[in-house]
Amino acid sequence: MDSAEQEAFEATIAADSTIEPRDWMPEEYRRTLIRQIAQHAHSEIIGMQPEGNWIGRAPTLARKAILLAKVQDEAGHGLYLYAAAETLGVSRDDLERRLLDGRQKYSSIFNYPTLTWADVGAIGWLVDGAAIVNQVPLCRCSYGPYARAMIRICKEESFHQRQGFDILYTLTRGTDEQRAMAQDAVDRWWYPSLAMFGPPDAISTHTERSMAWRIKRFSNDHLRQKFVDMIVPQAEVLGVRLPDPALRFNAKTGHWEFTPPDYDELFAVISGRGPANRQRLTHRRTAYEEGAWVREAAVAYAAKAAARAASQSSGTAGPPRAPAVPDEVA
């Protein structure tokens, strides 16, 4: 390591500027980014599953179209993030294999099942709401490609939370059965949503270093408190009860006091013992294996196109191209 390079890196961080792919960076900084960005990308892709199985069962055509658009957004978020990770010198295929081999994780929240239509609303309102609180600061992450990818992702996540809020708002103004369904979903998703911010600061293994490098801007506990303060007044508008009898406003601190999530459950889910861990990875593994021919075809097409471009630039004739087929015939 060149001390001048290390000094330049530290000066860039201290100046609140961005590190770019061609800049020198400590190996640990690079590994930390790969771990975090990959986990984020995996979460977006795995997160398509719990809502995707409700597209065909959504109650109206408009709800189906909105949910389809949201799931498509999640796929796009995963692609943005995998592309950002690739700028760190790791291939997308390698990241996929690390996920399927159990060497990388995704957010624990996606290992819970979606039992009713109200769960789709609770995911949008609570899960995507937590994502917004957690991810908006990442728009100022010290690594440029990650920060820039997060700008569009956060804009779309805002739509996702609004979609979830609207579903619950409609249900809570419906029949007794619909109101009960909405409340049941909130009861089940509240504490898993709180756990999304990770372990408490006292036992978090990555927070201090990530904050020093300005990959993260705020600690887990700070973001969790911000989320609770945001959600409580929204719950009052919805007319749902947050399942925490200890929830109360502290006038001195200006924050809502709440019962922390069960971190033992969080670590159990992260380690693979959640309600839907096996199902989520099985579906992802099947999709990866069945999509192998698509990846192979894309690589072959790219190689053929590159060879044709090279032959044309050198003035030699490339392989003959098939005539275009008129639209009427196709």
N, C-alpha and C positions, 0 to 999 in steps of 0.2 A: 504493500500500500504506500502510495506517495503521500507524504504529509500535506503537500500543497493541495492535492485532490481532496483529502479529508477536510482541510480548512475551507476549501471552496464549497464543499457540500454543506458543512455546518453554517457557513455564512449565508448560503441560499435559504436554508431552513430558518435561520434567525431573521432574515429580511422578509420572511413570509412570502417568498417567491416559490415557484414550482420547479421541481426536479423533472427533467424530460428524459425520454428513453435513451438518448445518446450521452447524457451526462453520467459522470462517474457517480456511483452510489455504493455504500457499504453492502456487503453480501447479506448481512442480517436484515437490512432495510428492504432489499429485494425479496428475500424469503418471506418477510412479514407481509409485504404487499401481495405476493402470490397467494399466500394462505388466505388473506382477507378477501381479495377480489375473487378468488376461485370459490370460496364459500358463499359469497354474495351471488355469483353467477349460478352456482348449483342451486341455490335457494330459489332463484327466479324460475328456473326450469322445473324443479321438483314442485314448486308452488303452483304450477299449472294444473296438477292432478286433482287436489281437493275441490277446486271449483270447476274444472273441466267436465267432471262427471255430472254437473248440473246444467250444462248448456241445453241438452235436449229435454230437460225436465223443468226448466224455468217456466213460470206461470203464463207468460204472454210472449208474443213474437218480439215485442220491443225489448223485454227483459232478456230474451235469448240473444238478440243482436248486441245488446250492451255487454252482456257477460262474455260473448264471443270476442268482442273488441278488447275487453280487458285481458282475457287469456292470451290473445295475440300480443298485446303490449308486453306481457310477462316474458314471452318468448323473445321479443325484441330486446328487452332489458338484459336477458341472459347473453344474447349475442354481443351487445355493446360491451358487456363486462368481460366476456371471454376475449374479445378483441383487445381490450385494455390490458388484460393479463399477458397476452401474446407479446406485447411490446417489452415485456420483462424477460423475454427469451425462453418462454415455455410454450409448448404447442397445446392447442385446444384438445387434441386427441389424448395427450398425456394427462391433462386435467380431468377428462372424462374417465380415464382408467383409474386415476387416483380416487375418484369418487366411488366408482363401482367396486374397487378393491378395499374400500373402507379406510383409505389413507387420508381422505379429506371429508369434511362434514358439510352439512347444509343446516339451515335454521331449524331448530327443534319444533317450531310452531307448525310445520307442515307434516308432522307425524301424528296429528290429531284428525279424526274422521269428520266429515261433513254429513251430519245425520238428517238435516232438514233444510228447506229453502232458506230459513232464517239464518242458518250458519253462513251462507254466502253473504248476507248482510253484515253479520258480526265480523267476518273476515275483512270485508271492505272497511268497516268503521274502525274496528279495534286493531287488527293486524296491519292493515295498510296505514292506519293512523300512527301506529308505533314505528312503522318503517319510515314515514315522513319525518318524525322527530329524530330518528336515528340517522337518516341519510341526508337531510338538508345540510348539516355541517360538513358532510363529505364533499359538497360542492367546492369547499375551500381546502380540500386535502392537498398535502404538499406534493403529491405525484400528479402531474398534469393530466395524463390520459384518463385516470380514474376520476379526477375532479370534473373534467369536461363531460364525461359520460353521465355523471350524476345529475347534471343540470336538466337534461331532457327526462331522465328517469323520474326525478322528483316532480316535475310538472305533470307527468302522467299518473304518478302515484296520488297526486291531489285529486284527480278525476276518480281514481279508484276508491278513495275514501268517501268521496261524495256519493258515489254509486251505492256503497254499503249503507251509508246513513239514510239514503232515500228508501232503500228496501225496508230497513227497520222502521223508519218513520211511517211508511205505508202500513206495515203490519200492526204497529201499535195503535193505529187509528182504525183497525178493522174489527173483526169479531173477537169474542173472548178467547177462542181457540188460537187465533192469530197472535193476539197479545201474549198469550202464554208461551207460544212457540218462540216469539222474539225474546222474551225474558229468559227462557231456557237456554237459548243460544248464547246470550250475554253471560249467563251464569257459567257456562262451560268454557268460554273463550277468554274471560277476563284475566285469570291468573296465568295461563299460557302466554297471553300478550304481554303481561308484565315481565315474564321471564325472557322475552325476546331480547331485552337489553343486556343479557348476559349475567354472570355472577356478580355479587356485590364487589365494590372496589377493593375491599380488604383482602379478598382472595382471588381477584382477577390476575391472571398471569401475563396478560399482554397490554393492559391499558396504559400503564406508566410509560413503557417504551414507545408505544404508538402515539401517545400524546406528546412526548418529547420530540418525536420526529414530525409532529403535526399531521400525521395520517388521520388520527382522531383529534377532535377539538374539545370534546367533553367526556367526562367519565360516565360509566354505566349508571351509577346511582343518580347523577345529575340529570341524565336523559330520562330515566325512569320517572323521576319526580316531575319533570316537565310534561311528560305524557299524561300522568294522573291529573295534573292541574288543567290540562287541555280538555280531557275527556269528561270530567265531572260535570261541568256546565252543559256539555253536549248531551249527556245522559238525562239531565233535567228536561231539556227540550224534547228529547225522544219520549220521555215518560217511562224509562226503564230504571231498574234499581241495580246499582253495582253491588255484587255479592260480597261486601265487606262491612260487617257491623261496626268495625273500628274506624271507618272512614269519617273524618271530621276536619273542619277547616281550622287552622291555627292562625289566629289573627296576628300574633306576634311575628311569625315567620312569613306570613302571606302565602302559605302552601297548604295543600291538603295532606293530612297524615293518613297513612294507609298500611294495611298488613302486607308485608313482602310476600312474594310468591314462594312456593315450596322449592327450594334450590336442590334438595335431594331428588325430587321428581325431575327437575331440569337436567341434572347430570345423568339420571337414568335414561331419559329420552335421548340425550346426546350420545350416550354409549350404545344405543340400539335397542333399548327396551321400552320404546314408546308404543302406543296403540297401533300405529300404522307404519312403523319403520320398515318392516320386511316388505310390505305391500308396495310402498313408495319406491324402494330400490329395485324390487323385482320388475315393476313396470318400466322403470328407467333403463334397466339392463336389457329388457326385451326390445324397447324402442331403439336402443343403441345397436343391438345385434341385427335387428331387422332393417335398420337404415344403412347398413354397411355398403350395400350395392349402390345407394345414392351417393355416398361419399366417394366410392371408387369411381363412379361415372363422372362425378364432378372433377376429380383429379385428372382423369384421362382426358376430359374435354379441355381443361385448362392447359394441359401439356400439349395437346394438339393445336390449340389456338396459339400458344406461344411459339410452337415450331413453325406454324404458318406465317406468323408475324415476322419471325426471324428470317425465313426464306424470302419473303417479300422485300424486306429491308436490304437483303444482300443481293437482290436482283435475280435469284433463281426461282424457278417455278415450283410452287408447292403442290401438294396433292390436289387433284381436281375436286371441285366442290359440286355437290349435287344441285340440280336446278331447283329453284324455289317452287313450292307447291302452292297453287292459288288457294285462297281461303275457301272458295266454294267446294273445291275438291277435298281439302283437308277436313 
